[in-house]
Amino acid sequence: MSTGGKSMARLLRDLGMTHLFTLSGGHIMELYEGCTEVGVPVIDFRHEQSAGFAAEAAGRLTRRIGVCAVTAGPGVMNVVTAVANAWRSQSPMIVIGGQAALPTLGMGALQEMDHVSVLKPITKWSVQVPSIKAIPEYVERAFRAATEGVMGPVFLECPMDILFDRAADAPSPLEVELVSPTVSEEHVEVTVQLLARAQRPVLLLGSQILFSPHAERVVAIVEALGMPTFTNGMARGALGARHPLLFLHARKAALAQADLVILAGVPLDFRLNYGASIAAEAKLIRADRDPTELERNRPGDVRAYGDPLDLLAKVAQRFTPPAEGWLSWKETLLQEEARRQAQIEAEAASSTRPVNPLRMCLEIDRLLSRKSIVIGDGGDIVGSAAYTVRPRGLGQWLDAGPLGTLGAGAPYAIAAKLLRPESDVWVIFGDGAFGLNGMEYDTAVRFQTPFVGVIGNDAAWTQIKRAQIPFYGRAIATQLNLTRYDKMVEALGGWGTFVESTEALPAALEAALASGQPALVNVHISETDFRKGSISM
């Protein structure tokens, strides 16, 4: 005989849960007991939102599932932002939400509310577990819902009496394999034909490739296709740092001049100006796990429902690039790459005090190892990092994604260090973003999960300020103090330092990495025009 909480812990472990991320709550404490008994570490954060972000990161890093548990009422409400982020980012996670005991529902029980309805619009499945006997079925269904088709979050509400009641032990589910939809042969053939006629092709790899069964072969697939490639979202790092087919700066020019564009799990959202960034006459091949995405904003000439990397793998088997390898087209883009890179390097060297933000990012990139995991948590500074910091491998770049959420950095870092202890973990913070969940340095200290946070501190919400000044001639609600966040981290038991000059920056970053502690390098950065006009609304 086991309690519902202990049975649920065992079932989730068997389906791939490596850690349970949480904030202490009475409604769910039996689940903690269950996790401890089956050897799953319980990692408690200082805010439920952080527990949700950590679970999302675990889903991405394991490429299987992340799990968090939060108590009823405000606990569930506090995790909503993280769930919404997983929904927009297509990250697989299961959220266990507490609830008052079933016999007391409707009587005004502590923290009672209708969580299921709140979570339904931003989850793939939101449901109350009706009985202890239903736990095995609902856990398995939750896993399938989170991982099949377009991946995303699932919410299981578990009333307190169900978690504490006892029932006969249920057998563990059979191994539930991740299901990756394959594309049709017709779409493969048409893509091969269109590619054979292309003179200026471009490939964009998106977040969905991270979860493809072909993910480990992505470099070989791209090399077989031989076309200029850009990466987006969680696909950043897929080709390493400096692969000859990887282009970083010339995307705007490439899309405007291309005669064929392949979007492999890349939505036509604000990042591509809803499709307007792509030349109107270009042939457009769209492959996506979400069939509705294939029709949104600009339908493709090929609309392949399924795993985008499955399409590319099959095309690569049947397609031979032209003998000249689109050499003149690549040379055109390389010239734009070189022009933009020279501009970045010149600006990065242009100031010494405060530190130029581009220089800060380049110094971080210099210290990255083959296994480094880099996390972006901010607005303007992460925009600069996108042009300068080059992840070394697939799954080694994490950011919040298209919802534009701030505050995920420290929770992502803690999850990353727990799951990849051999990796050094870096977080590039904006000073505004740091304020949301900076207290999670306390969590990192308690669980001995060292990472290096680097704040680009310009004492402002700069991405919004950039828009205010041209619009209104003044900035409102976007000024911050030049705060010594490093002192806060030291007070929490971590390692911190403040940097105001370029000369001091390299040694500070190296010392933070060598400290073996949760570390923060608080860098006073200058305002620049590098990202002038860069705001998405």
N, C-alpha and C positions, 0 to 999 in steps of 0.2 A: 504494500500500500504506500502511495506517495501523495503528497499534497499537490494541488494544481500548480502551484508555483514551482515546485521541484520537478514535476513532470514537464512543464514548459521549458525550464532551463535545460534539461537533458535533450529534449527534442530540438531546441534551437542550436545547441552545441553540435548535435549530430548533422545539422544542416549547414554548419560552417561558421557559427558565431564564435569569434575568438575572444571577445571582451564584451561585457555589458557596460554601457555608458549610461550614467544616471546622475540625478541629484536626490539625496536622501528623501524618502517619502514613506509614510506609514502604510498606505494602501498597497504598496508593492514590495514590502520588505520580505515577504516569503519567497519572492523570486530571487532576492539576494542570497537567501539560504540555499536555494537550489543551485545557483551558479557556483557558490563556494564548494558545495558537495561534489559537483561534477568537474571542478577544476577550471572554471571560467572566471578570470579576474573581474572584479567589480570596480570600475573606475568612476569615482564620484567627483563631479564638477561643482563649480560655484554658481552656475546658472543652467537651467534646463536647455536653453538655446544652445549652449556649448556642448552639452551631452548629445544633442541632435546633430550638431555639426560634426562631432567626432564619429558618430555612427555613419554619417554620410561619407566621411573620408575613409572609414573602414570598408564600406561597400566598394569604393573606387579602388582601394589598395589591394583588397583580397580578390576583386573582380567577381565577387560572389554575393556577400550580404554584410550589412552592418546593423547592429541592434542597439537601441536605447530604450530605457524604461523611465517613465516620469509619473509622478503622483497625480491625483485627480485635480480638477479645477484649474487653479493657476499653474500647476505643473504642466498640464497639457497645453494651456494657453501660451506658456513661455516657450514651448518647443515648436509652435506653429511656424515661425519664421524659418527654422531649419528644415522643416518638412516641405515648406513651399520652395525652398532653395533646391532640395533634392528633386522635387517635381519638375522644376524648370531645367535642372541640370541632368535629368534622367539618371539619377544615382539610385541603386537598389538598397533600400533600408526598411527595417521593420521597427515600428514604434509601439511599445507596449504602454498603454495608458491605464492608470488606476481608475477605480470608480467605487462608489459606495456599495455596500452589500445589496444584492437584489431585493431582499424583503423591505429595505428602507427607501428604495427609490420612489420619488414623489412625495416623500414625507419631510423633505428639508434636511437631508443628511449633509454632513460636513463635506464641502467642496463638490457637491453634486451639481452636475450640469450635463447638457447633451453634447458630449465631445464628438460623437460620431458624425453628427450633422455639420459641425464646424470643420472637421477634417475631410469630409467627403469630396469637396471640390478640388482639393490639392493632393489627393492620393489615388492610387490605382484601385484600392479597396479599403473601405473604412467600415468596421463592423464591431459589434459587441459579441464576445464569446458567450454563448448562452448557458453552458454547463461545463462542469469539469470533464465529463465524458467527451465533450466536443473539442477539447484542447488539441489532441493529435491532428484531427482533421483540419482545424482552423490554422494551426501552425504550418502544416504542409501547404495549404491553399495560399496562405500569406506569402510563403517563400516563392511559390509559382507565380503569383500575381506580381511580386516585386521584380522578378527576373525574366519573365517571358515577354517577347515583343519589345516594346519600348520600356526600358527599366525605369523604376521609380519607387516611391515610398508607399508603405502599407501601414494602416493604423488598426491595431487590435486593442479594443477596450476590454479590460479584464476586471469585473467586479471583485471586490475584496473577498467575498465568501467563496468565490470560485477558486481563487488562488490559495485559500487556506483549507478548503475542504479536501477530503481524502477519497481516493478511488484506486482501483487495481491499476498497477503499472501497465501502461500501454506500450506495445512494441515500438521501437524506433522506426520511422518511415524508411522505406527502401531508398537507396541513394537517388536523390532527385537531381537529374542532370540539368544544367543550364541549356535552355532551348534557344537556338539562334536561327531565325527564319532565313531560308536560302532564296536567292533570286531566281527568276525564271530564265530558261534557256533563250527565249526570244529576246529578252532584254540584253543578255550577254552578246548575242549575235549582232544586234543593232548597234550596240556600243562599239564592238570591234570594227564594224563597217564605217561608222562615223569617225572613229579614231584614225583609221587608215587614210582618210581624206583630209585630216586636219593638218594645218600648217603652223598654227600657234596654239597648241593645247595647254591647258592649265588644270592641275589637280589640287583640290582642297580636301584635306583630311580633317574630319570632325570628331567630336567626343565619342561617338558610338563605336569607333574602332577599338577603343580600350577593352570592350567587352566581347570582341569577336573571337571565335575559336581560331581565327587566322592571325591574331594579334602578334604572336611571336615571329611571324614571317613577314611582317609589314615592310621591312627594309628590302627584302628580296622581291616582294611584289612590286614595290615602287621602282626598284632598279630594272625589273623586267619591262615595265611600262615606259620608263625612260623620259618622262615629261617633267617640266618644272612643277614643284610641289610646295604648297603652303600648308601649314598646320594651324588648327583652330581649337580652342578649348582644351579638353583633356588629351587631345592628340599631340599637343606640344611635346617635343622631345622624342617623337616616334622615330625620327631619322638620326637621332643623336644631335650633336652640337653643330657640326660643319660638314654635313654630307653634300656632295656636289649637286645633288638634285633639290636640296633644301634652299628655299628662298625666304627671306625674312622681311625685307623692306619694300619690295617692288610689287606688292599685291595689287595696289590701286591701278598701277600702270598695266600690269598683266591682265587684269580682268577687263579693263577698258579696251585692250587691243586683241584679246584672245578671239579665236574663231571657234573654239570648243572648250567648254568648262565642265569638269566633273565635280559635283558636290557629293562627297562620300560622308554622309551623316552630318552635313553642314546645313543648318536652316537658313532660309533667306529672311533673316530678321534684321534688326537695326544695324548689326555689324556689317552687313553687305547692302545697306540702304534699301532693304526689302526687295532686292533683285536689281535695282537700278545701277549698281556698280558694275554689272556685267554688260558688255556690249550687246545692244539689241539684236544684232545679226548673228551673234554667237550661238552655236548649237549647245544646248544645255542638257546634261545628263545628271539626273538626281537619283540617288539611292539612299533609302532611309527606312528604319524600322517602323516609322510612323506613317501610315498611308495618307493621313490627312496633310502631313507636311509636304508631300509630293505635289499637292495642288495649290499650296499657299503662295500668294503673291505673284509667282511666275511659274506656271507649269513647265516641266522639262520636256524636251523632245523625246527623252527616255525617262520614264518614271518607274523605277525599279523598287518595288517593296521588298524589303528583306535586309539582311546584314550587308552594309555597304562594302565591307572588306571581302565578303563572299563574291560580290560582283567583280571587284578589282582582281581577285585571285583567279577567277575563271577567265576574265579577259586577258590577263597576263599569260595564261597558258596558251592562248590562241593568237596572240598579237605579236608581231615583230616590228619594233620601231624602225623608222626609215634609216637607211644607211648613214646619212649625215647626222642622225640623232637630233633633228631640229636645232642644229648648231647655231644658226643665225638668230633664231628666236631666243635661245638661251643667252646668247651674247648680248642681245638687246636688253634683256632683264638684268644680266650681270652688270651692265654699265649703270643701270639705275640703282642696283644694290650698292655698287662701289661709291656712287655719288652720295647716297644717303648715309652710308657708313662713314665716309670722310666727314660729312657734316656733324655726325654724332661725336666722332673722336675730337674734332676741333672744338666743339662746344664743351665737351667733357674736360678739356684741358684749359678752358678759358677763365676759370675762377678758382681761387684757393680758399677763401674764407668769406661767407659760409661755403659749404661744400656744394658743388654742382650736382644735382640729382642724377644726371647721367653718369658722372664719375663714380658716385656711390654705387650705382648698379653694376658698372663695369668692374669695380673692385670686388664686389660679391662674386660675379661670374668668374673672375680669375681664381678664386679659391674653391670653386666647385670641383668635386671628385666625380668619378664615374658613377658612384652610387648616390650622389646627393639628391635630396628631395627639396624642391623649392616651392614655396607657398606665397601667393600674392594676396594681400589683404589691404586694399585701399583703392583710391580712385586715381588721382593724377600720378602718384609715384608708381603704381603698378602699370599704368599706361606707358611710362618711361621704361620700366623693367621689361615690358613685352618686346621692346626693340633692342635690348642690350643683354639680357640674361638668357642663356641658352641651356635649357634642360638637357641632360645627357642621355636620357632614355624615356621610353613610353611609360606613363604612370608616375613620372618624377616631377611633374608640375601639377599643382593643385591651386585652383582659385574658385571663387564662389559661382562663377558662371553667369549666364544671361540675366538672372534676377538682379544682379548688381548688389548683392548683399554684403554688408560689412560686418566684421566681428568674427569671421570664421578662422582667422589665422592661427591663434594659439590652440584652439581645439583641434584643428587639422594637424598641427604640429605634434601635439601629444599623441594623437592616434597614429600618426606616421612613425613616431619613434617607438611606440609600443609594438607596432607590426613590422617595422624594419629597423631593428636595433643596430644593425651593421651600417646604416646610412647616417650621414650627417644631414640634419634637417635645418633649413633656413626659412625664415619668414620675413618678407619685405612688407612692412607696415606703413600705412599712412598714419600721421599722428591722430587724425580724427578716428580712423578705424580702430586704433589701439585702445581708445577710450571705451569701446563697447564691451570687450571681454578681456581686457588686460589683466584682470584679477585671476585669470586662469594660470598665470605664472605660479600662483599658490598651488594649484593642482599639479603642475609640472614638478614643483619642488617636492611635494608629498609623494609623488609616484616616481621620482628620480628619472624623469624623462628629459634629458638635456636637449635643447635646440638653441639656435642663434636667431634672435629677432633683431632686425635692423629697422629702426624708424627713420623715415624721411620726414624730418620735423621742420615744417615751414610755418608753424603756428597758424594754420588756416585750413578750411575745407576748400582746397585750391581748385578742384575740378568745377565746383559750383561758382566760386569766385571768378574763375575765368569767364564764365558766361555773364555774370552780373555786371562786370565793369563795362563791356561794350554795350549791353542793353540799357543800363541805368546810370552809368557813370559813377557808381558807388557800390560798395559791398555791404550787405546786411546779413547778419546771422551766420557769417562765415569766418569770423576771426576767433582764434584760440590763443592761449598763452604759450610761450616757449617753455613748456613744462619739463621738469626733470623726471621723466618717466623712469629713467634708469635708477633713480633713488627709490622709487616705489618697488621696483623689482628687487633691489638689494634688501629692502625692508621685509619682503616676502621670503627671503632666503636664497635668492638667486644672485647672479653676477651682473653688474651693470657698469656702464661708462658713458660719458658724454663727449661727443666729438664736435669741434667747431671748425677745424682746419683740414684741408686735404692731406697735408703732410702726416697728420696723426691717424688718419683713417685706416691704412693698411694694417698697422700694428694693432689697432683696436679690434679689428675684425679677426685677426689671427689669434689674439689673446682670448676673445670671446669663444672661438671654436675650441681652443686648447683648454679652456676652463673646466670642461666636463660638467657644466652646470646649465640649468636654464638661464640663458644669458640675453642681455639686451644692450645693443649699441644704439644709443640715441644720438642721431646725426642731425645737426643743424644744417639745413639745406637752403640754398638760395632759390629765389623765384626766377624762372626762365621763360622764354617764349617758345621753347621746343614744341610744346603741345598746344600752342595758341589756337583757339577755335575748336579744340578737341573736347566736345561734350555730346553725349547722346541723351535725348529726351523723347 
